[in-house]
């Protein structure tokens, strides 16, 4: 998602998703005590309303948000936006949870989409359904993943803040050295496994591909496109069982098992996947399943690369998107209205395209995608259009309170298969036992 500048988002994405693994049932017990407003009404004597945003960004992302906030305040002189929070996005859930319990919370916070279900139970989370219904850009013009990731029980409980997708980035030089043609959009997972094997050269320390091996959400979310493609889902229709406990889960794990058996996959043992990406950036990995946030590093390393959509089993394109959110909290009528005004402004194409280019995101809406600034960005950045086009077939993880436990169970299964400690069938049985038990816990 960074086509020009390197931002804080690579760190946000590599911990992406540790937020989901850290969301625990302990958070649920804190909402009752967080019933007081998060401070005064924020209205000064001259009618100016001050709101606080915990943005979770550093470096380029922080600068981009500061620039946007300055522009907003120039055009909305009666609203003052104070940026802060003091934590990165991956620690935001814990800070917001504690703030809600203490009754002193921000007006807006950057919440991972995978954590939204843990926060949305709070009565302090504002309902944005009316806001998006009356915004300048029709709600249906936003990509489906952006809409689904912020919708809980039919209500819009946050605004989409950042959008991504997964594809495969290939090292052209290593393909040429192996005498292999670059993959095309209609390839299959069997092709991926065979290509990874052909690219691998153990003697030279060269791998066909890589996979995060910690068992966190970074490990897990690469599995969902395969499972969805095979007809499975995260949660079954009955809501009491996982939706991948049969053939879909087994076949997806068999792809992982084949890569491990062929010794064609670099298993990154540390959180963040930084080592895996360093292997790719040092010309020792042929293919990386990643998102557009990695493109700046790849370009900086002067890797001659090619981007192709994810392989499939069925021939139908499918990928995953992990949207993150701007969650608005109720601090009284004046502050809530001002926070909604700012978030709604951020979502509009003129601002969205600035955020996408400067901080690292794919366009939230088709209107943003069609702007000349984004079209120029795509034409100037090899492969960026593949990630944008993938949004047409992207799906999101459900906004479900049990998702962290499901993710943890599947993560353990993937690691067990990657390390050869368990067969796909055995690993899936253990995963199903733990995840199904989590689904039965009243919430």
N, C-alpha and C positions, 0 to 999 in steps of 0.2 A: 503494500500500500504506500510505500514511499517512492515516488518516482523521481524526485529531485534531491531531497534532503534526507539525511539520516536523523531520525527523531527518537524520542523516548519509547516509541511504540514497539521496537523489537523486544525490549525488555518486557513491556506489557504483554506482548503476545507469547513470549517464552514462559512467562509465569502465568500465562493466560488463564491461565485457567487453573492455577492453584487455588484461586478463590473458591471454585466449586468444591474442591476437596476439603477446604478448610471450613466450609459452612456446616455447622453442626446444629443439633437440636437445642443446644444451649441458647442459641439466639432466640428461639421461640419464647422462652420464659422471660425475656427482657421487655417485651412490648408493653405489658401492663403498667410497668413503672414509668414508661416514657410518655405519659399522657399530657405533660405540661408543654406549653409552647417553647420553642427553642430560643427564647430571649424576648426582647421588647418587640413592639409592633414595627420597628424599623422605619417609622415615618417621622421626618424632621419637621420643624416648625414651618418650613416653606413648602411642605408637601412632598419632598423628595423621599423616595423609598429606597432603603439600603438592603441588598440581599447578599448572602454569602454563598459562594460556590467552592466546594472541595473538588478540584479538577483531577488530581492524581497524576498530572503530567510533569515531566522534566524536560530540560533541554529544548529541542525544537517544538515539541508539543506544548510546552509551557509558554514559549514565546508566541506561538500561534494563537493560543487562547487569550493571552494578554492583548494581542493586537485586535482580536475580535471583540473582546470586552470594551476596549477603548472606542472602537467604531460604534458599538451599540450605544454606549453612553453619550456619544456625540449626537446620535440621532434620537435618543430617548433621555433628554436632560433631567427628567424627574425620576430616573431609576439609576441607582449607583450599584455597581457590581464589585464586590470585594472577593478576590481570588485567594484561596488558601487551602487549609486542610492539613498540611504538614506531613502527608504520607503519600506514597506511590499508590497507584491503582490497585496493586495486588494486596495491599493492606487496608483498603478502604472499607471492606465489609466489616472487619473487626472494629474499626474506628466508628463507623456509623452505628453499629449495634450498640457500642458502649455509649455513644452520644444520645441515642434514643432512650436508653435506660436512664441516663442522667437528666433527660429533659432539656438538653441543650444541643441542638442539632442544626445542620446547615439548611439552607433553602434548596440547594441543588447539590447532588453528589454524583460522581462517576462510578457507576456500579456495573460490574461484569454482568452480561446477560445470564450467565450460569448461576449468578447469585441473586437475581431479582426475586425469585420465588421465596427466598429466605427473608427478604426485606419487605415484600409486598403484603405480608400478613399484618404489618404495623398499620394502625389506623392513621398514623401521621403521614403515610405515603399518599400523595395527592392523586386523584383520578384525572387523567388527561384526555379522556375520551372526547369530551366536548371540544377541548382545545384542538386536537388533530382534526376533528370533524369540520372545524371552521377555519382552518389554516389556509394560507394562500395557495399551497400546493395540495391538490386532492390526496387524501390518505391512500387511495388505491394506486396513486402514481409512485409511491414508495415501493421498493423491492419487497417481495413477500417475506423474505427472512427478516428484514428490518421491522416489519409489522408484527410478525409472529413472536419475535423475541421480546416484545414489550407488552404483549397482551396476556392477561391472566384472567381466566374465567370470563372472557368476553369483554373485559375492561382494559383500556390502555393505561397501564400503571407506570409508564416511564416513556421517555422519548428516545428514539434511536440516536446513538452518538457516534458510533464507528462501525464500519461494515467491512467484511473481508470475505475471502473464499479460499479454497485449497485447489492447487493444481500441481503439476510436476515440472520442476525446472531441471533441464538436462545440460550437461557439460559437453558442448560440441566436440571439443578436442579429444576427450576420452572416447566418445562414440566413434570418431574417425580412427583413432588408434586401434580400437577393437574391431574395426571394419563393419560397424553396425549402422543401419539407417536410423535417422531420428524418428521417433514414434510420431504417429499422426492421431488425430482426434478420435478415431474409431477403434482404438486399441483396447485389449482386454487385460484382465489381471494375470492371466496365464502369460501373456506377452511381457508384462511387467516383471514377473518372476524370472522368466527366461532371459530377459535383457539384463536384469541385475546380475544374474549368474555369469553371463558373457562378459560383462564389464569388470567383474571381480578379478583381481590379480593379487593373491595372498602374498606372494613374494615381494611385491612392491608396496604392500600395505594399502592396496586400492580396493574400495568397496563399490558394489553396485548401487546401494542406497543406504539410508540410515533410518533409525527409529528411536524415539525417546524411550529409555528403559527404566524410568523411575516408578511408573505406575500412576502418575498424576494425570490430570486432564489433558496435558500435552500428549501423553501416550495414547489416551483413549479416543480423542475426537477424530483421529485419523481412521478409526474403525467404523464410525457411523455411516459414511457413504457406502461402504461395502455392504453393511447390514441392510440399509435402506434399499439398495439396488437388488438385494436378494429377497425382498419382500418382508423383511423384519422391521422392527421398530424399537424404540427405547423402552416404552411401556406398552403392554398389550391392551386391547380394547376394554378388557374387564377391569383395568386399573389395579389388578392384584398381582400381576405377574409381569416379568420382563417380556418384551416382545421379540427377543432374539435367542431364546433358550433352545431352539431347535436347529434346523438346518442352516438358517441364515447366520447364526452365531458361529456354528461349527465351521462352515465354509470360509467365513471371513478369517477366523483364527488359523485355518489351514494355509492361507496365503502367508501369514506371519510365520507359521511353522516351516513352510517351504523356503522362505528367505533365510531362516536360521539354519536349516539343514544344509543349504548350499553355501553357508558362510559368506553370503553376499550382502549382509546387512550389518552396518556399524551400529551397535547398541550403545547409546549414550547413557552412562551410568549416573550422570549428575542432573539435578533440576535445571531447567532453563534451556536445555538443548544446545547450549553454546558450543560444546565440543563437537557435536554432530555437524553444526554449520561450519565450524572451522575446518573440519575434514573436507567438506565440499569446497570451501573457499581456497583450500590449498591444493586443488586439483587431484584429490585422492578419493572422490566420490562421483559417480556418474549421474545419479539422479537424486533429487531431494523433493520430497512431498512437502510443500510449504505454501506460504501465502505471499501476497504482493509486498508485505512489509520487509521481506528479505532482499528485494531487488536492489536497493541502494548499496548494501554490502557486497552483493554479487558484482555490481557494476564497478564499485570502488576497487575490488580485487582484480578487475580486468578479466573476468571469466567470460569467455565467448559462450553464451547460453541460448537455450531454446525453451520456450514454455509450451506445454501441451496439457489439455484437460486430463483429469484423473481417468485411469482405465475403468472399465465396467465389466460386469458379468453379462448383462442383458443386452448391451449395445445402446441402451438409453443413457444419456449423460446425467450424472448426479454428482453433486459435491456438497460440502458443508460450509455454512457461514456461521461465525460466532459473534453476532452483533453485541456491542456493549451499549450502555444506556446513560442518559442523564435522568436521574430520578429526582423528582420534586417532592419536598416535604412541606407539610402544612404548618406554617408559623403565623397563622392569622391571615385574614382576608387580603390585606394590602400586600404583604410580602409574597403570599402565594400567587396573587395575580401578577405581580412583577416578575416572579420567577418563571411563571408560564409564558409571559411575554418574551423574556430573554431566550428561553429554550425554543419557543416557536420560531423566533427570529433566527436562531442558529441552524434550524432545520431547513430553512428556505435555500433555494439553489445558489443565490448570490453569496451567501455566507458558507454554505456547505462546501462549495467548490474550493474556497480558500482553505478551509480546514482539511479537505481531502488532499490538496496539493502540499500544504505546508506541514501538516501534522501526520498525515498518513492514514488514509481511508479510501475505500471505494465509494462512489457516489451513493447517497442514501436514496435518491429518487431518479427516475428516468429523465426528469427535467434537468437535474444536475448533470447527468451523463451527456445530455445533448448540448450543453453549453460549449462555446468555442474554447474556453480555457481548459476544460477537461479533454476535449477532443485533441487539443494541442498536446496535452500531457500524455495522452495515450500514443499519439503518433511519434513522440520523442522518446518513448520508453519501450524498448523491446519487451513484448510479452504481456504488457499491462492490460491490453485489450482482452486477452484470454481470461484473466481473472474477472474482469468486468462482465464479459459475456457469460461466465459461469454462474453469475447470479440468477440467470434465467432458470437454472436447474438446481439451485441451492436449497437446502433444507436447514432447519435449526433444531437444536436439542429442545425438548419440551421444557417449558417453565414449570417445573414440578419440584415440590419440596423434597422429594426423595432422590432427586437426581444426584446429589453429591455421593450418596451411599451406593447408588448404581454405578456411578463412574469409578468409585474406589474399587468395587468388586471386579469390574471389567478390567481396570488397570492392572490389578494383581494377576488376572488371567493372562493378559497380554504379556506381561513380564515373564510369567512362568513358561509360556510357550517360546518367547524369544530366547530365554536362557536354557531351553531344553529340559526344564524341570518337570514338564507336564505335557501330555498330549492335548490337542485342541478339545477333544470331547471331555477329558477329565477336568481341564481348566474351566470349561464352560459349566460343568455341573457344580463346581465349587462357587463360581460366580453367581449362578442362578440361586443357589441356596441362600447366599448372603443378601443378594439384591431383592429377592422375593420377600425375604423377612423384613427388609426395610420398607417395602411397599405396604405391608400390613400394619405398620405403626400408625395409629390415629394421628392426624395433624390438624 
